Each structure stands twice: as C-alpha cells, then as structure tokens.
Amino acid sequence: MRPIQVIGSFLILFATSVCGQQTSAPTPPSPADAGPARVKVYALGPGVTAPELLPLNFTPIPTEECKSMQDGKIGLSVLVDTAGQPRNIMFLHPLGTNLDKLALKIAAMDRFKPGSHDGVPVSVAVSLEVEIESCVEETEDSAGKKSLLLRMRSLPAQRIGPPAGPYPKTIDISQGAGVRDAGSSSAPVERVGQKVSAPVPLNSIEAEYTPDAKKARISGVCILSVIVDAYGMPQNPRIVKSLGPGLDQNALIAVNKYRFKPAMKNGTPVPVMIVVEVNYRLP
C-alpha cells in the first residue's frame, strides 16, 4: 500500500473545524483596517532582536480532573509583525494528532513584544516550539455524536528560535495570514497554478486495510478531495472514488492526519483544494 498522493486541485468554498482549548481565538482584523503595503521581513541576526512572548491569559484544567492525557511538542514557523501579532503560521514539525490543532490555536492567540532592527520595530521570521500538556475529554453533541476535546493542564512552554529554512522576504499586510481563527471560513480558496504554489506534504500516512477487504483481496485506488487550509491542515475530506465503506473510512482517517506546508501566494499561505489518491495494494 502506497502513501497518499496529491494529484490535482479544484476551486471550492473553504470550511474548517478546530478541537482546542475553550478560550476563543481573537477576531481577525478586517481587511479595511490593513493597508496594501508590502513590508520587509527580517531574520534574527546582527542588529535584529527577537520578538518576546507575552503571557497567555487562561486557567488550565486541574490535573486531578484529567482521566486521559496527551502531551507533545510541535514545531511551527511564524512571522511576528510590528504590532506583535503572529502571521504566516505553519508547521515545521507536526505530530499528526489533535495536538497540532491546539498548537495552531495557541500560536494564533499569542501576542508578542515585536522584534526590532537597530531599535525600530520590524516584522521578524522565527521558529516557535510549542510544548503542550493536555487533558483529553470525550464530549457528545445533541445528536449523540461523540468527539474528543483537548484542554490544557498547564500553560504551554513556548520557545522562539531562528527561522528554519526559507522565509518570505516581504509580506503583504493586507492579505490574511495574520491572526486568524483556525475555524474561520472567511478566506477564499485559491487554485494551484501561476502565482499559487501547491501544498507540500510534511508527513507520510498510510491507510490501513480492513480485515474483510484483505480477505476479499480488494485492491485499487480510493480518490478524495480535500481542502488544505492556510495552516497546512486538511479540511472537509470527501470521497470522490469509492472502494467500499471500510476502505473509504480508513482513507478518510489517514487524510485527516496529513499535514502540509500550505500553498503560498505572494509569500502568504492560502487555502487550496487538492485531490489525493490512496492506493490499496496487496502483495
């Protein structure tokens, strides 16, 4: 069985969902409040000071109330603008679990004392390691559908470092990827091509065979459409070509664990629709 492969792109409405802490992410600034100018982005080095994290304001869940725990470290890439707000939040080292969603939500809520160049506030590219200690709770909606909710047992430990790999040398502050709730549906979905690069997978997940499909020696390709959002998270995966309920469900599970470097447009991450294929092959 081969890993999921990206094979195309389409235009579709953007929708996401987030499982995270109870504190809501701040409302993003309206496009009318942001100017159209492109500003220079700096990296840590001579004359450039790092942004400083300001304390988060929330109350962790008491440890004794936590029956199941999930902990981990997630590496992110972030641009901190001259107002001390995070932009271009994307994965460097994801885990492929719901902790990734929680790390994105934390980073979107972060506020900074901005970095500076020769004493003047500037936009600075940094890496951000987010270490999370969470409590896993099972919730049930009015329809009886169960889901898992992550709540933090302690304040996340966050460490700022130099950018890992290339970063945009300028950023258009009028274009989105600033403070944006991971559940926002306001960003239009772009089409890969011309000025929009394709998302790049950061991990490799294989879908599992079901015992019945293996016994029946079913093989073939399950094709899915999925939106890769501006954070590099898969959203709204849908079956385009089915191999049967069991294999389709396992393909959906695998796709939901995929993490990407998001599509980029003019140095800014943007959501795009792609098509992936999951190959089921028996020896």
Protein Blocks (a to p, Z undefined) as FASTA:
>chain_A
ZZdddfbdcdddddddddddfbdcdddddfklpcfbdcddddddehiacddddddddddd
dfklpmbdcdddddddddddfkopaehiacfbdghiaklmmmmmmmmmpccddddeehia
cdddddddddddddddddddfkopacdddddfbdcdddddddedjddfbdcfkgojlcdd
fkbckbccddeehjlccdddfbdcdddddfklmmnopacdddddddddfkopaehiacfb
dcbjklmmmmmmmmmmpccddddeehiacddddddddddddZZ
